[in-house]
Amino acid sequence: MRGRLALALAFICCLAALVASRADAQSDRRAAFEVPFDFIVQGRKLPAGRYTVERLNQSNPAILVIKAADGPVRQVFSTQRADAVEMENLTKLVFARYGADHFLFRIRSGGDPNGRQLALSDAARAFGRKGSGRTVIGQMKK
């Protein structure tokens, strides 16, 4: 009887440690960026500045939120899985540049072979026919 109780207690301790380490790892999925230009996220123009990007809900990788580090700016947006060409070391934001406008287009996660991609608006696609470019912003060091 004592052996079973000790085994059950050891199992509970291991399970608690696993849950704590998983929660700690999820909190590290927040990435900080310095974006030097105004940009558009799903139709909303955000000012240049420091931002963090993270999952809105840890169980759903498709819904992300971008928040200004020094203000009330916050935009929730949906994404879809995007296969990465190569493994990234740092998390990166990729912007599609059409004319003078920058649209947040993709988030490449450090250490993850897959990234997340936003659907471009009709306006962005229309600009894209006239010529485009890409701008990549790397994650800030902690």
C-alpha positions in Angstrom: 0.0 0.0 0.0 2.8 2.4 0.9 4.6 1.6 -2.3 1.6 2.5 -4.4 1.1 5.7 -2.5 4.8 6.6 -3.0 4.5 5.7 -6.7 1.4 7.8 -7.1 3.0 10.8 -5.3 6.1 10.5 -7.5 3.9 10.4 -10.6 2.0 13.5 -9.5 5.3 15.4 -8.9 6.6 14.5 -12.3 3.3 15.5 -14.0 3.4 18.9 -12.1 7.0 19.5 -13.2 6.0 18.7 -16.8 3.1 21.1 -16.8 5.2 23.9 -15.2 8.0 23.5 -17.8 5.4 23.5 -20.7 3.8 26.7 -19.3 7.3 28.3 -19.0 8.2 27.3 -22.6 4.9 28.8 -23.9 5.6 32.1 -22.2 8.8 32.2 -24.2 6.8 32.3 -27.5 6.5 36.1 -27.2 8.8 37.9 -29.5 9.8 41.6 -29.4 10.5 43.7 -32.5 11.5 47.3 -33.4 9.6 48.2 -36.6 11.0 51.4 -38.2 8.0 52.2 -40.4 4.2 52.3 -40.3 2.6 49.1 -41.4 -0.7 47.5 -42.0 -2.1 44.4 -40.2 -5.3 43.0 -41.7 -6.5 46.5 -42.8 -5.4 48.5 -39.7 -2.4 50.9 -40.0 -0.1 50.7 -37.0 2.6 53.3 -36.3 6.3 52.5 -36.3 7.6 51.4 -32.9 8.3 48.5 -30.5 5.9 45.6 -30.7 5.5 42.1 -29.3 3.9 39.3 -31.1 2.4 36.2 -29.4 -0.5 33.7 -29.6 -3.8 35.1 -28.3 -4.6 31.6 -27.0 -1.7 29.1 -26.4 -3.8 26.2 -27.7 -4.5 27.9 -31.1 -1.4 28.8 -33.2 -3.6 30.5 -35.9 -4.7 33.5 -33.9 -1.9 36.0 -33.0 -1.9 39.4 -31.4 0.6 42.2 -32.0 0.9 44.8 -29.2 2.7 48.1 -28.9 5.3 48.0 -26.1 4.5 51.6 -25.0 0.9 52.1 -25.7 -2.6 50.9 -26.2 -2.2 49.7 -29.8 -3.2 46.0 -30.1 -4.3 44.1 -33.1 -5.6 40.5 -33.2 -5.2 38.7 -36.5 -5.6 35.3 -38.0 -2.9 33.3 -39.8 -2.4 30.1 -41.7 0.5 27.7 -41.6 3.3 28.5 -44.0 6.1 26.1 -44.8 9.5 27.6 -44.3 12.2 27.1 -46.8 14.8 26.8 -44.1 14.9 26.7 -40.3 15.2 30.1 -38.7 17.2 30.8 -35.5 15.4 34.0 -34.6 11.7 34.9 -35.0 11.3 37.3 -37.9 8.5 39.5 -39.2 8.2 39.6 -43.0 6.5 42.6 -44.6 5.2 42.8 -48.2 6.0 46.3 -49.5 3.6 47.7 -52.1 4.4 51.3 -53.1 4.9 53.2 -49.8 2.8 50.7 -47.7 4.2 47.8 -45.7 1.8 44.9 -45.0 2.6 42.3 -42.3 2.7 39.2 -44.4 4.5 36.4 -42.5 5.9 35.5 -39.1 8.8 33.1 -39.1 9.3 31.4 -35.7 12.8 30.7 -34.5 13.5 27.0 -34.0 10.2 26.1 -35.9 10.3 24.7 -39.4 6.9 26.3 -40.1 5.9 29.9 -40.0 2.5 31.7 -40.0 1.2 33.7 -42.9 -1.5 36.4 -43.1 -3.9 36.6 -46.0 -3.2 39.8 -47.9 -6.0 42.2 -48.4 -7.5 43.0 -51.8 -5.7 46.4 -51.7 -2.4 44.7 -51.1 -2.9 42.2 -53.9 -3.9 45.1 -56.3 -0.7 47.0 -55.4 1.2 43.7 -55.9 0.4 43.7 -59.6 2.3 47.0 -59.9 5.5 45.7 -58.3 6.4 44.7 -54.8 9.3 44.0 -52.4 9.9 42.3 -49.1 11.3 43.7 -45.8 12.4 41.4 -43.0 12.6 42.5 -39.4 14.5 40.2 -36.9 13.6 39.7 -33.3 15.2 42.0 -30.8 17.7 40.5 -28.4 16.4 40.1 -24.8 
